[in-house]
C-alpha cells in the first residue's frame, strides 16, 4: 500500500456506531425533531434543554434559526459574493435545508463538498449523493476538522482550490477546546484560510459563552457528561479571533437572528423574552 493509499484508508476509517452514548450530531437531530437519533440522544437533549433558558422551545428555536441562517448565508454567498464552491466541514445529518440545495438554486453549477466525522452522518449521506444539478456536484467525505490536510487534499478533487471557496464552520468550532500546537482551533482555521484562494470566505456559527452565561455553562457541562465531544463555549471577542486577517462582512459578528434578517428564510425567533445563544460571522480573505 502506498503512502497515499494509507492516508486515504485513514481518511475513510469510520468507527462503529455507539448507541450507548449520546452523540452531538444525533442530539442536534433530536432538537430539530428528526428521526436519525437514538433514545440516548433524546435523553441527552432533554437533559440539556431542562437548564437552557426557555427550555426545549428556546433550544429548538435556536437550532432552527441556525439552519435558517445557513440558507441565508449560502444564498448570499452564491448571489451577492459570486461564490460557486462550498466546503462544509462538520455538516451534520442531512435534512431539508442542505447547502447544495440552497447554493444550486442560485448557481446551478455550484460544487459542494460536505465533511463530517460521524458514522451516522455517513449513513445518511446517500440522500445527498446524486442530488446535484446536471452541472454542479455534491460530494460527501469522511473527515475531522482536526486533520485539515486530509480534508483539503480530498476536497481538492472536487473543488478548485485556486479559486474562491466558502469554508463553512457551522456549529463545529465549539467542539474544539483551546489547545497548543496543531490542535489549536485558531491555528486550524488559519491554516484552512491560508490554503484557500484570495476572495474566499469563512463563515462561523458558534455557541455563546456570554449570552445566558450561567445557564449555558450548565448546558455545556451536561453535554460534556453525556457525549464523547468536548463542548467549549466562547464569547463574542473570542469568536472574532477566528476572523483575524479577514474582512468581516457587515454586520460583523452578531447574534444569529441579526445576520441579514430581512433575507429569506427569516430568523426563527425564540419565545418572547428569550435570546438564541449563537454568535455568527462571515469574513472575506483579501
N, C-alpha and C positions, 0 to 999 in steps of 0.2 A: 504494500500500500504506500503510495507516495505521500509526501508531506501535505499536499493539497487535499488528498483524499482523507487523510486523518483529520485535518481541520474540518472538512465537510461532515465527517462522521460525528465529530464533537458537536458541530452546529445542529445536527439533526437528532441528537440524543435526547429523548424525552423520558421523563420519569413516569413511573406508574401513577395512575390517578388514585390519590389517597382520599377515600370517602370518610375517613375517621377524623380528619382535621379540616377546619374551615380554610377557605382559600379566597384571597381578595377579589379575584375576577368573578368568582361564583357568588360571593357576598354582594358585590355590586349588582350582579344579575338579579339577586333576590330583592334588593332595594328597588330595582326597576320593575319588579313584578314579572320577571321572566320565568323560564322553566328549566334553564341549564344550571341547576344547582341542586344540592342535596340538603337533607334535613339539618345537618350540622352547620351548613352555611346560613340557613334560615334562622336557626337559633342564635348564631353569632350576630346576624343583622339585627334581630330583635333586641339582643342584649346591649348592643351599641346604641341603638335608637332610644333605648329607655332612658339614657342620660343625655341625649342630644337635646339642645334647646328646641322645644316644639315637638319632640318625639318623632315618630315614624313619618308623619305628614311632612315635616320640615326636611327630613332626610330624603324622602322621595322627591320633593320639590328641588332639592339641591342636585341630585343625580340627573334629574330630567332637565334642569337648567343647564347642567354641564353638557348634555347631549345637544340641546338647542344651540348652545354656544359653539359647539364643534361644527354644526351645519352652517351657522352664520359665518364662522371663521373660514371654512373651506370655500364657501361661495364667494366670500370677499377676496380670498387669495386667488381664486381662479378668474374672477371677473375684474376686480379692481387692480390687482397686482400682476395679473397675467401669468400666474404660476400654473404649470401643467404637469408637475411632478410632485408627488407626496410620499414622504416616508413616515409612517405612523408607527411609532415604537411604543409597545405596551398597549396594543389596540383593544384588547379585551374581547369578550364573547360577542360575535356578530349579532346585530339587531337591526331594526328598521331604519336607523339613521347612520349608515356607514359612510366613510369618507369617499369611497369611489362613486357612490350614487350621487352625493352632493356635487362632487367635482365634475363628473361626466354629464350632469345636467347642464352645466355651464360650458364645459370644454370637453366634447365627446372624445377627444384624443388623449385625455389625461391618463397618466400612468400612476398607479398606486401600489406601493409595497407596504404590506402590513407585517409587523413583527411582534411576537409575543412568546413568553417562555412557559405558558401554562398548557398542559396536555388537553384540558377540556376545550380551550380555545381552538387548538389544532383540530380537535374532533368536529368542531362546528365550521371550520374554515371552508369546507366544501360548498357551503352556502354562498361564499364569495367567489370562489374559482369558477370561471366560466360565465360570470355575471357582468363582465366588462362589455363595453360597446365594441363594435367591429373595428374601430380604430384605436381604442385605448387598451389598457392592460391592467389586470389585477393579479397580484402575486402575494401569497402568504408564506412567510418564512419563520421557522422557529429560531428564537434568539433572545439574548438577555442584554439589556441596556449596559450592563457592566462589562460587556465584551464588544465594544463598538467597532473594532477592526473587522470582526467576522460579519457583523451586520452590514457595514459599508461595502465589504468585499462582495457579498452575495446580492445586496441591493443594487450594486453597480451592474449586474447582469440585466436588470430591467430598466433602471434609471440611468440617465446620462449625468454623471456627477460633475461634468464640466459645464453644465448648465444649471440655472437656479432650481433649487429644490425647497419645498416646505418640509421642515422637520417638525413633526407634531409629537410633543411630550405631554399628553393629556391624561392627567391623573396617574402619573407613573413616578415622578420625582419624589413624592412623599413616601416612597418605599425604599429610598436610598438615604440612609443616615449619613451625616458628615463623617468623613474618613480621611486618612492620609494616603498619599500616593495615587495609584491608578484607580482606586475605588472611590475617590472623592467625587461626588456628583457634579460639582462645579468644573472640575477638570474633565470629566466625561463629556459634559455639554460643550465645553470649549473645544475639545478635540473634534466633536461632530461638526461644529461650526467652522473650525479651521479647514476641514476637509472639503466641505461643500463650496460651491462657486459663489463669487460675489453676486448680490441680487437675491440670494436665498433668504428664507425666513425661518425663524424659530418661534414656535407657539407653545406656551406652557399653561397648564391649569393645575393648581396645587392647593391642597387643603391648608387652611389658615390656622396659625397658632395664636394670632392676635385678634380674632373675632370669636366672641364667647370663649375666652381662653381657658377658664376652669373646666367648663363642660367638654370642650374639645380635647383637653388633656386627658380627661377620663375616657372619652371615646377612644382615643389612641391607645391608652393603657389596656382597655378591654380587647381591642382588636389585636394588640401585640400578644395578649394571652391566648386569643382564640385562633390566630392564623400563624403560618410559618413566616410571614413577612414582618419586617420591622417598619412600623409606621413612624415617620419623622415629620412632624408638622413644622412649618416655617412662617415667619412674619413677612409683611409686605416688603421691607427693605431686603431681607434675605432672598426673596424671590426676584427682586430687581437685580440681584447679583448675577443671576443666570444670563442676563442680557448685557453683561459688560462688553463694551466694544461694538454693540449693535445700536441701530437707530430704532428707538421704540416707536411703534405705530400709535397714533392717538386712539384712545385716551390714556395710554400708558398701562401700568399695572393697576388694575381695578377689580372690584368685585364682579363676579361672573355675570350678574344681571346688568352691569353697566357698560359692557363692551358692545358697542353698536346695537343698542337695544331696539332701535327703530327698524332694523333689518329683519328679515324672516329666516327662521321662525322666531317669534318673540320669546323673551325670557320666561321661564316658569317661576313665578314668584312664590315664596313661601307663605304660610299663613300670616295674617296681619300681625305686625309687631315682631316678626322673626327676620333673620338675615341668613342668606346662603353663605356658609363659611368657606368660600373658594376665591382665591386670587387667580386672575388670568392676565396674560400679557402676550404681545406679539412684537417681535423685533426683526429688523432687516439688516443683513450683512452688507456693509457699504462696498 
